[in-house]
Amino acid sequence: MECRACDRQFDLFSYTVPHKGMMETQRGWVRKDLLRDLGKLRRKAESKKTFLGRQLRRQLSSGWLAYFAGKSKRQIWDELTEGGATYPALATFYSHVRHSGLQSVLLGYLDARNVARVERILKLERGPLNELAVELRKLEKAADAKEARVRQQALR
């Protein structure tokens, strides 16, 4: 910013957007208070995501591993991916297991992105972990909406 008053009020905001199959970086000047609010929302969502992942591992890791004990890798993959409907493909799953070990791969599913999958497989009641996941989705949705407003208000 060239003028002092503008420099105190605005900051440069960068974001990427897809353009003709490539990712393109766009920039614009945005009011600092909007960027501060967006940062707070993103940090709050990240904190909730980390907390949820820790809770999943703390509460369910032994039951999760016990559930899959004695099953073949193919059976495990079939349950995790609903018969191959979701990532990873069978060959990719085998590759992950070969490189990291089955226990590590299974424990990797105990994170915020996979709450619904874990609840489905372990047949858990919708409980406090699900409530945390719902709160997280609301926070992420609010942060995405805020970012969309910031992008619209960016001065180019």
Backbone torsions as a table, in degrees:
resi	resn	phi	psi	omega
1	MET	NA	141.4	-176.6
2	GLU	-86.7	-37.3	-176.1
3	CYS	-97.4	146.6	-175.9
4	ARG	-62.6	-41.3	-178.7
5	ALA	-62.9	-42.6	178.6
6	CYS	-67.3	-37.4	-179.8
7	ASP	-63.2	-32.8	178.8
8	ARG	-76.4	-26.9	-175.0
9	GLN	-96.7	-27.1	-171.8
10	PHE	-119.7	154.7	175.1
11	ASP	-139.8	155.9	-178.8
12	LEU	-79.3	130.8	179.9
13	PHE	-117.2	126.6	179.1
14	SER	-115.5	141.9	177.5
15	TYR	-153.5	159.2	-179.4
16	THR	-109.5	145.1	177.4
17	VAL	-137.0	148.6	175.8
18	PRO	-74.4	137.8	178.5
19	HIS	-146.1	113.0	179.9
20	LYS	52.4	45.4	176.7
21	GLY	81.0	-0.5	179.9
22	MET	-121.5	157.5	175.6
23	MET	-90.2	131.7	-176.6
24	GLU	-121.9	134.3	177.8
25	THR	-88.4	128.2	175.8
26	GLN	-118.0	152.6	-177.8
27	ARG	-134.2	152.2	176.0
28	GLY	-162.8	156.8	178.4
29	TRP	-87.5	129.5	-176.0
30	VAL	-131.5	147.2	177.0
31	ARG	-58.7	138.2	-176.0
32	LYS	-62.6	-35.0	-179.6
33	ASP	-64.8	-35.3	176.3
34	LEU	-65.6	-42.3	178.5
35	LEU	-65.7	-37.9	177.8
36	ARG	-62.7	-44.9	179.4
37	ASP	-62.8	-42.8	178.6
38	LEU	-62.6	-43.2	178.8
39	GLY	-61.7	-40.9	178.5
40	LYS	-62.4	-44.7	179.4
41	LEU	-62.3	-45.3	-179.9
42	ARG	-63.0	-42.5	178.9
43	ARG	-65.2	-40.2	178.9
44	LYS	-63.4	-43.0	178.6
45	ALA	-64.7	-42.5	179.7
46	GLU	-64.5	-39.3	177.7
47	SER	-63.6	-43.9	179.3
48	LYS	-64.5	-39.6	179.3
49	LYS	-63.9	-43.5	178.1
50	THR	-63.7	-44.8	179.4
51	PHE	-61.3	-44.8	-179.7
52	LEU	-62.3	-42.9	177.5
53	GLY	-60.7	-43.3	178.3
54	ARG	-63.2	-42.4	179.4
55	GLN	-63.9	-42.3	178.0
56	LEU	-58.7	-49.5	-178.6
57	ARG	-65.0	-40.9	-177.8
58	ARG	-66.8	-43.7	-174.1
59	GLN	-85.9	-29.8	-168.8
60	LEU	-118.3	-7.3	-171.9
61	SER	-58.6	-44.1	-178.1
62	SER	-67.8	-42.9	177.6
63	GLY	-65.1	-36.4	179.2
64	TRP	-64.2	-48.1	179.4
65	LEU	-67.5	-39.4	179.1
66	ALA	-64.2	-36.7	-179.9
67	TYR	-59.8	-40.3	-176.6
68	PHE	-90.3	-5.2	-179.5
69	ALA	-60.6	133.8	177.5
70	GLY	84.5	-3.6	178.0
71	LYS	-93.4	151.5	177.4
72	SER	-74.8	160.9	178.6
73	LYS	-60.5	-37.9	179.6
74	ARG	-63.5	-42.9	178.5
75	GLN	-64.6	-40.6	178.6
76	ILE	-62.5	-49.1	179.0
77	TRP	-58.0	-42.8	-178.4
78	ASP	-59.8	-43.2	179.0
79	GLU	-70.4	-42.7	-177.8
80	LEU	-65.1	-35.5	-174.6
81	THR	-105.1	8.7	-177.2
82	GLU	53.6	51.1	177.6
83	GLY	76.2	25.1	178.6
84	GLY	93.1	7.3	-177.9
85	ALA	-74.1	-22.6	-179.1
86	THR	-125.4	170.9	178.0
87	TYR	-63.0	145.0	0.6
88	PRO	-97.2	165.8	172.1
89	ALA	-68.4	160.8	-176.6
90	LEU	-57.9	-44.9	-179.6
91	ALA	-62.9	-38.5	178.2
92	THR	-66.9	-40.8	177.4
93	PHE	-60.4	-47.1	178.0
94	TYR	-59.2	-40.4	179.2
95	SER	-63.5	-43.8	177.7
96	HIS	-60.5	-43.9	-179.8
97	VAL	-64.4	-41.8	-179.9
98	ARG	-62.2	-39.9	-176.4
99	HIS	-83.5	-35.3	-173.1
100	SER	-112.6	-19.2	-175.4
101	GLY	94.8	148.4	-175.8
102	LEU	-63.0	-42.8	-178.6
103	GLN	-61.3	-43.7	179.8
104	SER	-63.6	-41.6	179.2
105	VAL	-63.9	-45.4	-179.8
106	LEU	-63.2	-43.7	179.5
107	LEU	-65.9	-25.2	177.0
108	GLY	-64.3	-20.5	178.2
109	TYR	-79.1	-12.5	-179.8
110	LEU	-87.3	72.2	176.3
111	ASP	-142.6	175.3	-172.3
112	ALA	-60.3	-30.4	-178.4
113	ARG	-70.8	-21.0	-170.9
114	ASN	-112.7	20.7	-177.5
115	VAL	-57.9	-47.9	-177.7
116	ALA	-62.4	-40.4	179.7
117	ARG	-64.0	-45.3	-179.9
118	VAL	-63.2	-44.5	179.0
119	GLU	-62.7	-39.5	179.4
120	ARG	-64.5	-46.9	-176.1
121	ILE	-68.3	-44.8	-178.1
122	LEU	-84.7	-1.4	-179.2
123	LYS	53.6	49.6	-179.8
124	LEU	-84.5	149.1	172.7
125	GLU	-70.5	153.5	174.9
126	ARG	-68.7	108.0	-174.6
127	GLY	-128.0	-151.6	-176.5
128	PRO	-61.0	-33.9	178.9
129	LEU	-66.3	-39.3	177.9
130	ASN	-66.7	-38.0	177.9
131	GLU	-62.8	-40.4	176.0
132	LEU	-62.0	-41.0	179.8
133	ALA	-64.6	-38.7	178.0
134	VAL	-65.4	-43.4	176.8
135	GLU	-60.1	-42.1	179.5
136	LEU	-61.9	-45.7	179.3
137	ARG	-60.9	-38.8	178.5
138	LYS	-64.5	-43.0	178.5
139	LEU	-62.7	-44.8	-179.8
140	GLU	-64.7	-38.2	178.1
141	LYS	-65.3	-42.1	178.3
142	ALA	-64.0	-40.7	179.0
143	ALA	-65.8	-40.2	178.2
144	ASP	-64.5	-41.1	178.2
145	ALA	-64.7	-41.6	178.5
146	LYS	-62.6	-42.8	179.0
147	GLU	-63.7	-37.9	177.4
148	ALA	-61.7	-40.4	177.7
149	ARG	-66.5	-40.0	178.5
150	VAL	-62.1	-44.1	179.5
151	ARG	-61.8	-40.0	179.3
152	GLN	-65.7	-34.6	-176.5
153	GLN	-88.0	-3.6	-178.0
154	ALA	-65.3	132.1	177.3
155	LEU	-89.0	124.4	-178.0
156	ARG	-101.9	NA	NA
